[in-house]
Amino acid sequence: MTKLVESIAKSLVDHPEHVVVTEEHDRHGSVLQLKVAADDMGKVIGKQGRIAKALRTVVKAAATKENKKVVVEIVSEDE
């Protein structure tokens, strides 16, 4: 899943070298944290969150195919 999120995010942003995806596991499933540069946050989130929602939908579909539960969090590189 991390490769999928990373490749989608890198195609969206102006600074693909700042894209980092980390995976953490908890009792509910996996949490993917997508870190991008602060000035690329708008490109990843999109107007009214449409791009972020589409990204989460694609990841959820891929995770469902593998019988997993995955949550995508988008955070700024500054945080």
mmCIF file of the N, C-alpha and C atoms, coordinates in Angstrom:
data_MODEL
# 
_entry.id   MODEL 
# 
loop_
_atom_site.group_PDB 
_atom_site.id 
_atom_site.type_symbol 
_atom_site.label_atom_id 
_atom_site.label_alt_id 
_atom_site.label_comp_id 
_atom_site.label_asym_id 
_atom_site.label_entity_id 
_atom_site.label_seq_id 
_atom_site.pdbx_PDB_ins_code 
_atom_site.Cartn_x 
_atom_site.Cartn_y 
_atom_site.Cartn_z 
_atom_site.occupancy 
_atom_site.B_iso_or_equiv 
_atom_site.pdbx_formal_charge 
_atom_site.auth_seq_id 
_atom_site.auth_comp_id 
_atom_site.auth_asym_id 
_atom_site.auth_atom_id 
_atom_site.pdbx_PDB_model_num 
ATOM 1   N N  . MET A 1 1  ? 0.812   -1.199 0.000  1.00 0.00 ? 1  MET A N  1 
ATOM 2   C CA . MET A 1 1  ? 0.000   0.000  0.000  1.00 0.00 ? 1  MET A CA 1 
ATOM 3   C C  . MET A 1 1  ? 0.859   1.269  0.000  1.00 0.00 ? 1  MET A C  1 
ATOM 4   N N  . THR A 1 2  ? 1.999   1.205  0.673  1.00 0.00 ? 2  THR A N  1 
ATOM 5   C CA . THR A 1 2  ? 2.832   2.406  0.754  1.00 0.00 ? 2  THR A CA 1 
ATOM 6   C C  . THR A 1 2  ? 3.321   2.831  -0.617 1.00 0.00 ? 2  THR A C  1 
ATOM 7   N N  . LYS A 1 3  ? 3.665   1.875  -1.459 1.00 0.00 ? 3  LYS A N  1 
ATOM 8   C CA . LYS A 1 3  ? 4.138   2.196  -2.820 1.00 0.00 ? 3  LYS A CA 1 
ATOM 9   C C  . LYS A 1 3  ? 3.024   2.849  -3.632 1.00 0.00 ? 3  LYS A C  1 
ATOM 10  N N  . LEU A 1 4  ? 1.796   2.373  -3.463 1.00 0.00 ? 4  LEU A N  1 
ATOM 11  C CA . LEU A 1 4  ? 0.648   2.932  -4.178 1.00 0.00 ? 4  LEU A CA 1 
ATOM 12  C C  . LEU A 1 4  ? 0.427   4.388  -3.785 1.00 0.00 ? 4  LEU A C  1 
ATOM 13  N N  . VAL A 1 5  ? 0.381   4.661  -2.496 1.00 0.00 ? 5  VAL A N  1 
ATOM 14  C CA . VAL A 1 5  ? 0.166   6.029  -2.017 1.00 0.00 ? 5  VAL A CA 1 
ATOM 15  C C  . VAL A 1 5  ? 1.320   6.932  -2.442 1.00 0.00 ? 5  VAL A C  1 
ATOM 16  N N  . GLU A 1 6  ? 2.536   6.412  -2.340 1.00 0.00 ? 6  GLU A N  1 
ATOM 17  C CA . GLU A 1 6  ? 3.714   7.206  -2.694 1.00 0.00 ? 6  GLU A CA 1 
ATOM 18  C C  . GLU A 1 6  ? 3.715   7.566  -4.181 1.00 0.00 ? 6  GLU A C  1 
ATOM 19  N N  . SER A 1 7  ? 3.391   6.625  -5.042 1.00 0.00 ? 7  SER A N  1 
ATOM 20  C CA . SER A 1 7  ? 3.403   6.912  -6.480 1.00 0.00 ? 7  SER A CA 1 
ATOM 21  C C  . SER A 1 7  ? 2.301   7.894  -6.876 1.00 0.00 ? 7  SER A C  1 
ATOM 22  N N  . ILE A 1 8  ? 1.135   7.785  -6.264 1.00 0.00 ? 8  ILE A N  1 
ATOM 23  C CA . ILE A 1 8  ? 0.053   8.725  -6.558 1.00 0.00 ? 8  ILE A CA 1 
ATOM 24  C C  . ILE A 1 8  ? 0.421   10.124 -6.075 1.00 0.00 ? 8  ILE A C  1 
ATOM 25  N N  . ALA A 1 9  ? 0.942   10.204 -4.853 1.00 0.00 ? 9  ALA A N  1 
ATOM 26  C CA . ALA A 1 9  ? 1.294   11.506 -4.283 1.00 0.00 ? 9  ALA A CA 1 
ATOM 27  C C  . ALA A 1 9  ? 2.418   12.180 -5.072 1.00 0.00 ? 9  ALA A C  1 
ATOM 28  N N  . LYS A 1 10 ? 3.416   11.418 -5.474 1.00 0.00 ? 10 LYS A N  1 
ATOM 29  C CA . LYS A 1 10 ? 4.536   12.003 -6.227 1.00 0.00 ? 10 LYS A CA 1 
ATOM 30  C C  . LYS A 1 10 ? 4.086   12.568 -7.565 1.00 0.00 ? 10 LYS A C  1 
ATOM 31  N N  . SER A 1 11 ? 3.056   11.989 -8.151 1.00 0.00 ? 11 SER A N  1 
ATOM 32  C CA . SER A 1 11 ? 2.564   12.504 -9.433 1.00 0.00 ? 11 SER A CA 1 
ATOM 33  C C  . SER A 1 11 ? 1.748   13.782 -9.268 1.00 0.00 ? 11 SER A C  1 
ATOM 34  N N  . LEU A 1 12 ? 1.304   14.071 -8.045 1.00 0.00 ? 12 LEU A N  1 
ATOM 35  C CA . LEU A 1 12 ? 0.474   15.245 -7.790 1.00 0.00 ? 12 LEU A CA 1 
ATOM 36  C C  . LEU A 1 12 ? 1.261   16.490 -7.389 1.00 0.00 ? 12 LEU A C  1 
ATOM 37  N N  . VAL A 1 13 ? 2.385   16.315 -6.698 1.00 0.00 ? 13 VAL A N  1 
ATOM 38  C CA . VAL A 1 13 ? 3.071   17.435 -6.050 1.00 0.00 ? 13 VAL A CA 1 
ATOM 39  C C  . VAL A 1 13 ? 4.165   18.044 -6.927 1.00 0.00 ? 13 VAL A C  1 
ATOM 40  N N  . ASP A 1 14 ? 4.612   19.248 -6.522 1.00 0.00 ? 14 ASP A N  1 
ATOM 41  C CA . ASP A 1 14 ? 5.713   19.921 -7.201 1.00 0.00 ? 14 ASP A CA 1 
ATOM 42  C C  . ASP A 1 14 ? 7.070   19.451 -6.693 1.00 0.00 ? 14 ASP A C  1 
ATOM 43  N N  . HIS A 1 15 ? 7.120   18.967 -5.460 1.00 0.00 ? 15 HIS A N  1 
ATOM 44  C CA . HIS A 1 15 ? 8.368   18.521 -4.843 1.00 0.00 ? 15 HIS A CA 1 
ATOM 45  C C  . HIS A 1 15 ? 8.267   17.037 -4.476 1.00 0.00 ? 15 HIS A C  1 
ATOM 46  N N  . PRO A 1 16 ? 8.379   16.134 -5.463 1.00 0.00 ? 16 PRO A N  1 
ATOM 47  C CA . PRO A 1 16 ? 8.222   14.704 -5.172 1.00 0.00 ? 16 PRO A CA 1 
ATOM 48  C C  . PRO A 1 16 ? 9.309   14.139 -4.251 1.00 0.00 ? 16 PRO A C  1 
ATOM 49  N N  . GLU A 1 17 ? 10.439  14.831 -4.157 1.00 0.00 ? 17 GLU A N  1 
ATOM 50  C CA . GLU A 1 17 ? 11.504  14.340 -3.280 1.00 0.00 ? 17 GLU A CA 1 
ATOM 51  C C  . GLU A 1 17 ? 11.147  14.488 -1.802 1.00 0.00 ? 17 GLU A C  1 
ATOM 52  N N  . HIS A 1 18 ? 10.135  15.291 -1.490 1.00 0.00 ? 18 HIS A N  1 
ATOM 53  C CA . HIS A 1 18 ? 9.714   15.496 -0.100 1.00 0.00 ? 18 HIS A CA 1 
ATOM 54  C C  . HIS A 1 18 ? 8.570   14.567 0.317  1.00 0.00 ? 18 HIS A C  1 
ATOM 55  N N  . VAL A 1 19 ? 8.113   13.719 -0.580 1.00 0.00 ? 19 VAL A N  1 
ATOM 56  C CA . VAL A 1 19 ? 7.014   12.799 -0.271 1.00 0.00 ? 19 VAL A CA 1 
ATOM 57  C C  . VAL A 1 19 ? 7.567   11.600 0.505  1.00 0.00 ? 19 VAL A C  1 
ATOM 58  N N  . VAL A 1 20 ? 6.991   11.376 1.689  1.00 0.00 ? 20 VAL A N  1 
ATOM 59  C CA . VAL A 1 20 ? 7.390   10.243 2.526  1.00 0.00 ? 20 VAL A CA 1 
ATOM 60  C C  . VAL A 1 20 ? 6.121   9.564  3.025  1.00 0.00 ? 20 VAL A C  1 
ATOM 61  N N  . VAL A 1 21 ? 6.069   8.242  2.876  1.00 0.00 ? 21 VAL A N  1 
ATOM 62  C CA . VAL A 1 21 ? 4.923   7.473  3.367  1.00 0.00 ? 21 VAL A CA 1 
ATOM 63  C C  . VAL A 1 21 ? 5.428   6.485  4.407  1.00 0.00 ? 21 VAL A C  1 
ATOM 64  N N  . THR A 1 22 ? 4.846   6.554  5.602  1.00 0.00 ? 22 THR A N  1 
ATOM 65  C CA . THR A 1 22 ? 5.199   5.611  6.664  1.00 0.00 ? 22 THR A CA 1 
ATOM 66  C C  . THR A 1 22 ? 3.962   4.814  7.042  1.00 0.00 ? 22 THR A C  1 
ATOM 67  N N  . GLU A 1 23 ? 4.191   3.590  7.460  1.00 0.00 ? 23 GLU A N  1 
ATOM 68  C CA . GLU A 1 23 ? 3.077   2.705  7.825  1.00 0.00 ? 23 GLU A CA 1 
ATOM 69  C C  . GLU A 1 23 ? 3.206   2.299  9.284  1.00 0.00 ? 23 GLU A C  1 
ATOM 70  N N  . GLU A 1 24 ? 2.115   2.449  10.002 1.00 0.00 ? 24 GLU A N  1 
ATOM 71  C CA . GLU A 1 24 ? 2.050   2.020  11.398 1.00 0.00 ? 24 GLU A CA 1 
ATOM 72  C C  . GLU A 1 24 ? 0.892   1.046  11.530 1.00 0.00 ? 24 GLU A C  1 
ATOM 73  N N  . HIS A 1 25 ? 1.056   0.072  12.391 1.00 0.00 ? 25 HIS A N  1 
ATOM 74  C CA . HIS A 1 25 ? 0.005   -0.925 12.609 1.00 0.00 ? 25 HIS A CA 1 
ATOM 75  C C  . HIS A 1 25 ? -0.594  -0.718 13.992 1.00 0.00 ? 25 HIS A C  1 
ATOM 76  N N  . ASP A 1 26 ? -1.910  -0.810 14.060 1.00 0.00 ? 26 ASP A N  1 
ATOM 77  C CA . ASP A 1 26 ? -2.585  -0.805 15.343 1.00 0.00 ? 26 ASP A CA 1 
ATOM 78  C C  . ASP A 1 26 ? -3.608  -1.927 15.343 1.00 0.00 ? 26 ASP A C  1 
ATOM 79  N N  . ARG A 1 27 ? -4.416  -1.989 16.373 1.00 0.00 ? 27 ARG A N  1 
ATOM 80  C CA . ARG A 1 27 ? -5.348  -3.123 16.474 1.00 0.00 ? 27 ARG A CA 1 
ATOM 81  C C  . ARG A 1 27 ? -6.467  -3.082 15.434 1.00 0.00 ? 27 ARG A C  1 
ATOM 82  N N  . HIS A 1 28 ? -6.709  -1.919 14.838 1.00 0.00 ? 28 HIS A N  1 
ATOM 83  C CA . HIS A 1 28 ? -7.767  -1.790 13.837 1.00 0.00 ? 28 HIS A CA 1 
ATOM 84  C C  . HIS A 1 28 ? -7.272  -2.042 12.425 1.00 0.00 ? 28 HIS A C  1 
ATOM 85  N N  . GLY A 1 29 ? -5.972  -1.988 12.207 1.00 0.00 ? 29 GLY A N  1 
ATOM 86  C CA . GLY A 1 29 ? -5.417  -2.164 10.869 1.00 0.00 ? 29 GLY A CA 1 
ATOM 87  C C  . GLY A 1 29 ? -4.168  -1.330 10.698 1.00 0.00 ? 29 GLY A C  1 
ATOM 88  N N  . SER A 1 30 ? -3.958  -0.858 9.492  1.00 0.00 ? 30 SER A N  1 
ATOM 89  C CA . SER A 1 30 ? -2.770  -0.067 9.191  1.00 0.00 ? 30 SER A CA 1 
ATOM 90  C C  . SER A 1 30 ? -3.130  1.407  9.037  1.00 0.00 ? 30 SER A C  1 
ATOM 91  N N  . VAL A 1 31 ? -2.188  2.269  9.439  1.00 0.00 ? 31 VAL A N  1 
ATOM 92  C CA . VAL A 1 31 ? -2.333  3.702  9.250  1.00 0.00 ? 31 VAL A CA 1 
ATOM 93  C C  . VAL A 1 31 ? -1.166  4.154  8.384  1.00 0.00 ? 31 VAL A C  1 
ATOM 94  N N  . LEU A 1 32 ? -1.473  4.718  7.225  1.00 0.00 ? 32 LEU A N  1 
ATOM 95  C CA . LEU A 1 32 ? -0.450  5.241  6.339  1.00 0.00 ? 32 LEU A CA 1 
ATOM 96  C C  . LEU A 1 32 ? -0.384  6.748  6.528  1.00 0.00 ? 32 LEU A C  1 
ATOM 97  N N  . GLN A 1 33 ? 0.782   7.248  6.900  1.00 0.00 ? 33 GLN A N  1 
ATOM 98  C CA . GLN A 1 33 ? 0.967   8.690  7.041  1.00 0.00 ? 33 GLN A CA 1 
ATOM 99  C C  . GLN A 1 33 ? 1.694   9.199  5.813  1.00 0.00 ? 33 GLN A C  1 
ATOM 100 N N  . LEU A 1 34 ? 1.042   10.088 5.095  1.00 0.00 ? 34 LEU A N  1 
ATOM 101 C CA . LEU A 1 34 ? 1.605   10.706 3.903  1.00 0.00 ? 34 LEU A CA 1 
ATOM 102 C C  . LEU A 1 34 ? 2.121   12.078 4.280  1.00 0.00 ? 34 LEU A C  1 
ATOM 103 N N  . LYS A 1 35 ? 3.436   12.276 4.198  1.00 0.00 ? 35 LYS A N  1 
ATOM 104 C CA . LYS A 1 35 ? 4.034   13.573 4.504  1.00 0.00 ? 35 LYS A CA 1 
ATOM 105 C C  . LYS A 1 35 ? 4.470   14.224 3.204  1.00 0.00 ? 35 LYS A C  1 
ATOM 106 N N  . VAL A 1 36 ? 4.041   15.468 3.022  1.00 0.00 ? 36 VAL A N  1 
ATOM 107 C CA . VAL A 1 36 ? 4.419   16.238 1.838  1.00 0.00 ? 36 VAL A CA 1 
ATOM 108 C C  . VAL A 1 36 ? 4.907   17.612 2.295  1.00 0.00 ? 36 VAL A C  1 
ATOM 109 N N  . ALA A 1 37 ? 5.564   18.321 1.394  1.00 0.00 ? 37 ALA A N  1 
ATOM 110 C CA . ALA A 1 37 ? 6.021   19.674 1.703  1.00 0.00 ? 37 ALA A CA 1 
ATOM 111 C C  . ALA A 1 37 ? 4.811   20.559 1.988  1.00 0.00 ? 37 ALA A C  1 
ATOM 112 N N  . ALA A 1 38 ? 5.018   21.576 2.813  1.00 0.00 ? 38 ALA A N  1 
ATOM 113 C CA . ALA A 1 38 ? 3.913   22.445 3.234  1.00 0.00 ? 38 ALA A CA 1 
ATOM 114 C C  . ALA A 1 38 ? 3.223   23.116 2.052  1.00 0.00 ? 38 ALA A C  1 
ATOM 115 N N  . ASP A 1 39 ? 3.977   23.517 1.033  1.00 0.00 ? 39 ASP A N  1 
ATOM 116 C CA . ASP A 1 39 ? 3.354   24.190 -0.105 1.00 0.00 ? 39 ASP A CA 1 
ATOM 117 C C  . ASP A 1 39 ? 2.673   23.214 -1.065 1.00 0.00 ? 39 ASP A C  1 
ATOM 118 N N  . ASP A 1 40 ? 2.806   21.909 -0.851 1.00 0.00 ? 40 ASP A N  1 
ATOM 119 C CA . ASP A 1 40 ? 2.126   20.904 -1.675 1.00 0.00 ? 40 ASP A CA 1 
ATOM 120 C C  . ASP A 1 40 ? 0.860   20.353 -1.023 1.00 0.00 ? 40 ASP A C  1 
ATOM 121 N N  . MET A 1 41 ? 0.544   20.802 0.178  1.00 0.00 ? 41 MET A N  1 
ATOM 122 C CA . MET A 1 41 ? -0.635  20.290 0.877  1.00 0.00 ? 41 MET A CA 1 
ATOM 123 C C  . MET A 1 41 ? -1.910  20.517 0.074  1.00 0.00 ? 41 MET A C  1 
ATOM 124 N N  . GLY A 1 42 ? -2.041  21.681 -0.514 1.00 0.00 ? 42 GLY A N  1 
ATOM 125 C CA . GLY A 1 42 ? -3.236  21.991 -1.301 1.00 0.00 ? 42 GLY A CA 1 
ATOM 126 C C  . GLY A 1 42 ? -3.408  21.079 -2.501 1.00 0.00 ? 42 GLY A C  1 
ATOM 127 N N  . LYS A 1 43 ? -2.311  20.695 -3.111 1.00 0.00 ? 43 LYS A N  1 
ATOM 128 C CA . LYS A 1 43 ? -2.380  19.810 -4.274 1.00 0.00 ? 43 LYS A CA 1 
ATOM 129 C C  . LYS A 1 43 ? -2.806  18.398 -3.890 1.00 0.00 ? 43 LYS A C  1 
ATOM 130 N N  . VAL A 1 44 ? -2.397  17.956 -2.711 1.00 0.00 ? 44 VAL A N  1 
ATOM 131 C CA . VAL A 1 44 ? -2.748  16.607 -2.265 1.00 0.00 ? 44 VAL A CA 1 
ATOM 132 C C  . VAL A 1 44 ? -4.176  16.560 -1.732 1.00 0.00 ? 44 VAL A C  1 
ATOM 133 N N  . ILE A 1 45 ? -4.607  17.636 -1.092 1.00 0.00 ? 45 ILE A N  1 
ATOM 134 C CA . ILE A 1 45 ? -5.960  17.668 -0.528 1.00 0.00 ? 45 ILE A CA 1 
ATOM 135 C C  . ILE A 1 45 ? -6.990  18.012 -1.603 1.00 0.00 ? 45 ILE A C  1 
ATOM 136 N N  . GLY A 1 46 ? -6.696  18.992 -2.436 1.00 0.00 ? 46 GLY A N  1 
ATOM 137 C CA . GLY A 1 46 ? -7.612  19.374 -3.506 1.00 0.00 ? 46 GLY A CA 1 
ATOM 138 C C  . GLY A 1 46 ? -8.736  20.272 -3.019 1.00 0.00 ? 46 GLY A C  1 
ATOM 139 N N  . LYS A 1 47 ? -9.509  20.771 -3.957 1.00 0.00 ? 47 LYS A N  1 
ATOM 140 C CA . LYS A 1 47 ? -10.636 21.626 -3.606 1.00 0.00 ? 47 LYS A CA 1 
ATOM 141 C C  . LYS A 1 47 ? -11.687 20.806 -2.871 1.00 0.00 ? 47 LYS A C  1 
ATOM 142 N N  . GLN A 1 48 ? -12.062 21.290 -1.710 1.00 0.00 ? 48 GLN A N  1 
ATOM 143 C CA . GLN A 1 48 ? -13.049 20.652 -0.844 1.00 0.00 ? 48 GLN A CA 1 
ATOM 144 C C  . GLN A 1 48 ? -12.677 19.203 -0.505 1.00 0.00 ? 48 GLN A C  1 
ATOM 145 N N  . GLY A 1 49 ? -11.364 18.893 -0.554 1.00 0.00 ? 49 GLY A N  1 
ATOM 146 C CA . GLY A 1 49 ? -10.893 17.567 -0.173 1.00 0.00 ? 49 GLY A CA 1 
ATOM 147 C C  . GLY A 1 49 ? -11.147 16.477 -1.182 1.00 0.00 ? 49 GLY A C  1 
ATOM 148 N N  . ARG A 1 50 ? -11.417 16.842 -2.410 1.00 0.00 ? 50 ARG A N  1 
ATOM 149 C CA . ARG A 1 50 ? -11.771 15.843 -3.423 1.00 0.00 ? 50 ARG A CA 1 
ATOM 150 C C  . ARG A 1 50 ? -10.619 14.904 -3.755 1.00 0.00 ? 50 ARG A C  1 
ATOM 151 N N  . ILE A 1 51 ? -9.409  15.431 -3.889 1.00 0.00 ? 51 ILE A N  1 
ATOM 152 C CA . ILE A 1 51 ? -8.274  14.578 -4.236 1.00 0.00 ? 51 ILE A CA 1 
ATOM 153 C C  . ILE A 1 51 ? -7.938  13.652 -3.066 1.00 0.00 ? 51 ILE A C  1 
ATOM 154 N N  . ALA A 1 52 ? -7.974  14.171 -1.853 1.00 0.00 ? 52 ALA A N  1 
ATOM 155 C CA . ALA A 1 52 ? -7.716  13.339 -0.676 1.00 0.00 ? 52 ALA A CA 1 
ATOM 156 C C  . ALA A 1 52 ? -8.755  12.224 -0.568 1.00 0.00 ? 52 ALA A C  1 
ATOM 157 N N  . LYS A 1 53 ? -10.000 12.551 -0.833 1.00 0.00 ? 53 LYS A N  1 
ATOM 158 C CA . LYS A 1 53 ? -11.065 11.553 -0.778 1.00 0.00 ? 53 LYS A CA 1 
ATOM 159 C C  . LYS A 1 53 ? -10.859 10.489 -1.851 1.00 0.00 ? 53 LYS A C  1 
ATOM 160 N N  . ALA A 1 54 ? -10.457 10.901 -3.044 1.00 0.00 ? 54 ALA A N  1 
ATOM 161 C CA . ALA A 1 54 ? -10.208 9.951  -4.129 1.00 0.00 ? 54 ALA A CA 1 
ATOM 162 C C  . ALA A 1 54 ? -9.024  9.043  -3.787 1.00 0.00 ? 54 ALA A C  1 
ATOM 163 N N  . LEU A 1 55 ? -7.976  9.627  -3.205 1.00 0.00 ? 55 LEU A N  1 
ATOM 164 C CA . LEU A 1 55 ? -6.812  8.840  -2.793 1.00 0.00 ? 55 LEU A CA 1 
ATOM 165 C C  . LEU A 1 55 ? -7.213  7.801  -1.758 1.00 0.00 ? 55 LEU A C  1 
ATOM 166 N N  . ARG A 1 56 ? -7.998  8.213  -0.779 1.00 0.00 ? 56 ARG A N  1 
ATOM 167 C CA . ARG A 1 56 ? -8.454  7.279  0.258  1.00 0.00 ? 56 ARG A CA 1 
ATOM 168 C C  . ARG A 1 56 ? -9.351  6.189  -0.326 1.00 0.00 ? 56 ARG A C  1 
ATOM 169 N N  . THR A 1 57 ? -10.167 6.534  -1.319 1.00 0.00 ? 57 THR A N  1 
ATOM 170 C CA . THR A 1 57 ? -11.043 5.558  -1.955 1.00 0.00 ? 57 THR A CA 1 
ATOM 171 C C  . THR A 1 57 ? -10.240 4.497  -2.695 1.00 0.00 ? 57 THR A C  1 
ATOM 172 N N  . VAL A 1 58 ? -9.211  4.922  -3.425 1.00 0.00 ? 58 VAL A N  1 
ATOM 173 C CA . VAL A 1 58 ? -8.363  3.979  -4.157 1.00 0.00 ? 58 VAL A CA 1 
ATOM 174 C C  . VAL A 1 58 ? -7.641  3.048  -3.185 1.00 0.00 ? 58 VAL A C  1 
ATOM 175 N N  . VAL A 1 59 ? -7.099  3.606  -2.107 1.00 0.00 ? 59 VAL A N  1 
ATOM 176 C CA . VAL A 1 59 ? -6.384  2.792  -1.120 1.00 0.00 ? 59 VAL A CA 1 
ATOM 177 C C  . VAL A 1 59 ? -7.339  1.831  -0.427 1.00 0.00 ? 59 VAL A C  1 
ATOM 178 N N  . LYS A 1 60 ? -8.537  2.301  -0.111 1.00 0.00 ? 60 LYS A N  1 
ATOM 179 C CA . LYS A 1 60 ? -9.525  1.437  0.543  1.00 0.00 ? 60 LYS A CA 1 
ATOM 180 C C  . LYS A 1 60 ? -9.918  0.277  -0.370 1.00 0.00 ? 60 LYS A C  1 
ATOM 181 N N  . ALA A 1 61 ? -10.067 0.547  -1.667 1.00 0.00 ? 61 ALA A N  1 
ATOM 182 C CA . ALA A 1 61 ? -10.416 -0.511 -2.611 1.00 0.00 ? 61 ALA A CA 1 
ATOM 183 C C  . ALA A 1 61 ? -9.294  -1.544 -2.715 1.00 0.00 ? 61 ALA A C  1 
ATOM 184 N N  . ALA A 1 62 ? -8.055  -1.069 -2.766 1.00 0.00 ? 62 ALA A N  1 
ATOM 185 C CA . ALA A 1 62 ? -6.914  -1.986 -2.838 1.00 0.00 ? 62 ALA A CA 1 
ATOM 186 C C  . ALA A 1 62 ? -6.789  -2.791 -1.547 1.00 0.00 ? 62 ALA A C  1 
ATOM 187 N N  . ALA A 1 63 ? -7.046  -2.163 -0.406 1.00 0.00 ? 63 ALA A N  1 
ATOM 188 C CA . ALA A 1 63 ? -6.953  -2.853 0.879  1.00 0.00 ? 63 ALA A CA 1 
ATOM 189 C C  . ALA A 1 63 ? -8.068  -3.888 1.035  1.00 0.00 ? 63 ALA A C  1 
ATOM 190 N N  . THR A 1 64 ? -9.254  -3.556 0.572  1.00 0.00 ? 64 THR A N  1 
ATOM 191 C CA . THR A 1 64 ? -10.381 -4.486 0.653  1.00 0.00 ? 64 THR A CA 1 
ATOM 192 C C  . THR A 1 64 ? -10.099 -5.737 -0.171 1.00 0.00 ? 64 THR A C  1 
ATOM 193 N N  . LYS A 1 65 ? -9.426  -5.557 -1.284 1.00 0.00 ? 65 LYS A N  1 
ATOM 194 C CA . LYS A 1 65 ? -9.072  -6.687 -2.136 1.00 0.00 ? 65 LYS A CA 1 
ATOM 195 C C  . LYS A 1 65 ? -8.138  -7.649 -1.405 1.00 0.00 ? 65 LYS A C  1 
ATOM 196 N N  . GLU A 1 66 ? -7.321  -7.122 -0.484 1.00 0.00 ? 66 GLU A N  1 
ATOM 197 C CA . GLU A 1 66 ? -6.396  -7.938 0.295  1.00 0.00 ? 66 GLU A CA 1 
ATOM 198 C C  . GLU A 1 66 ? -6.926  -8.248 1.694  1.00 0.00 ? 66 GLU A C  1 
ATOM 199 N N  . ASN A 1 67 ? -8.206  -7.950 1.942  1.00 0.00 ? 67 ASN A N  1 
ATOM 200 C CA . ASN A 1 67 ? -8.855  -8.174 3.239  1.00 0.00 ? 67 ASN A CA 1 
ATOM 201 C C  . ASN A 1 67 ? -8.129  -7.461 4.380  1.00 0.00 ? 67 ASN A C  1 
ATOM 202 N N  . LYS A 1 68 ? -7.766  -6.205 4.156  1.00 0.00 ? 68 LYS A N  1 
ATOM 203 C CA . LYS A 1 68 ? -7.096  -5.391 5.162  1.00 0.00 ? 68 LYS A CA 1 
ATOM 204 C C  . LYS A 1 68 ? -7.886  -4.108 5.370  1.00 0.00 ? 68 LYS A C  1 
ATOM 205 N N  . LYS A 1 69 ? -7.595  -3.433 6.473  1.00 0.00 ? 69 LYS A N  1 
ATOM 206 C CA . LYS A 1 69 ? -8.178  -2.120 6.717  1.00 0.00 ? 69 LYS A CA 1 
ATOM 207 C C  . LYS A 1 69 ? -7.035  -1.118 6.788  1.00 0.00 ? 69 LYS A C  1 
ATOM 208 N N  . VAL A 1 70 ? -7.105  -0.096 5.952  1.00 0.00 ? 70 VAL A N  1 
ATOM 209 C CA . VAL A 1 70 ? -6.038  0.896  5.868  1.00 0.00 ? 70 VAL A CA 1 
ATOM 210 C C  . VAL A 1 70 ? -6.652  2.285  5.944  1.00 0.00 ? 70 VAL A C  1 
ATOM 211 N N  . VAL A 1 71 ? -6.035  3.160  6.747  1.00 0.00 ? 71 VAL A N  1 
ATOM 212 C CA . VAL A 1 71 ? -6.450  4.548  6.885  1.00 0.00 ? 71 VAL A CA 1 
ATOM 213 C C  . VAL A 1 71 ? -5.297  5.411  6.392  1.00 0.00 ? 71 VAL A C  1 
ATOM 214 N N  . VAL A 1 72 ? -5.605  6.442  5.604  1.00 0.00 ? 72 VAL A N  1 
ATOM 215 C CA . VAL A 1 72 ? -4.583  7.352  5.088  1.00 0.00 ? 72 VAL A CA 1 
ATOM 216 C C  . VAL A 1 72 ? -4.701  8.689  5.812  1.00 0.00 ? 72 VAL A C  1 
ATOM 217 N N  . GLU A 1 73 ? -3.597  9.131  6.417  1.00 0.00 ? 73 GLU A N  1 
ATOM 218 C CA . GLU A 1 73 ? -3.531  10.437 7.052  1.00 0.00 ? 73 GLU A CA 1 
ATOM 219 C C  . GLU A 1 73 ? -2.561  11.297 6.257  1.00 0.00 ? 73 GLU A C  1 
ATOM 220 N N  . ILE A 1 74 ? -2.936  12.532 6.007  1.00 0.00 ? 74 ILE A N  1 
ATOM 221 C CA . ILE A 1 74 ? -2.081  13.466 5.273  1.00 0.00 ? 74 ILE A CA 1 
ATOM 222 C C  . ILE A 1 74 ? -1.566  14.501 6.264  1.00 0.00 ? 74 ILE A C  1 
ATOM 223 N N  . VAL A 1 75 ? -0.247  14.594 6.383  1.00 0.00 ? 75 VAL A N  1 
ATOM 224 C CA . VAL A 1 75 ? 0.363   15.544 7.306  1.00 0.00 ? 75 VAL A CA 1 
ATOM 225 C C  . VAL A 1 75 ? 1.409   16.374 6.574  1.00 0.00 ? 75 VAL A C  1 
ATOM 226 N N  . SER A 1 76 ? 1.614   17.569 7.061  1.00 0.00 ? 76 SER A N  1 
ATOM 227 C CA . SER A 1 76 ? 2.613   18.455 6.493  1.00 0.00 ? 76 SER A CA 1 
ATOM 228 C C  . SER A 1 76 ? 4.001   18.023 6.960  1.00 0.00 ? 76 SER A C  1 
ATOM 229 N N  . GLU A 1 77 ? 5.002   18.278 6.147  1.00 0.00 ? 77 GLU A N  1 
ATOM 230 C CA . GLU A 1 77 ? 6.371   17.931 6.501  1.00 0.00 ? 77 GLU A CA 1 
ATOM 231 C C  . GLU A 1 77 ? 6.833   18.690 7.736  1.00 0.00 ? 77 GLU A C  1 
ATOM 232 N N  . ASP A 1 78 ? 6.234   19.855 8.007  1.00 0.00 ? 78 ASP A N  1 
ATOM 233 C CA . ASP A 1 78 ? 6.596   20.666 9.149  1.00 0.00 ? 78 ASP A CA 1 
ATOM 234 C C  . ASP A 1 78 ? 6.182   20.045 10.476 1.00 0.00 ? 78 ASP A C  1 
ATOM 235 N N  . GLU A 1 79 ? 5.135   19.211 10.459 1.00 0.00 ? 79 GLU A N  1 
ATOM 236 C CA . GLU A 1 79 ? 4.598   18.644 11.705 1.00 0.00 ? 79 GLU A CA 1 
ATOM 237 C C  . GLU A 1 79 ? 5.439   17.515 12.210 1.00 0.00 ? 79 GLU A C  1 
# 
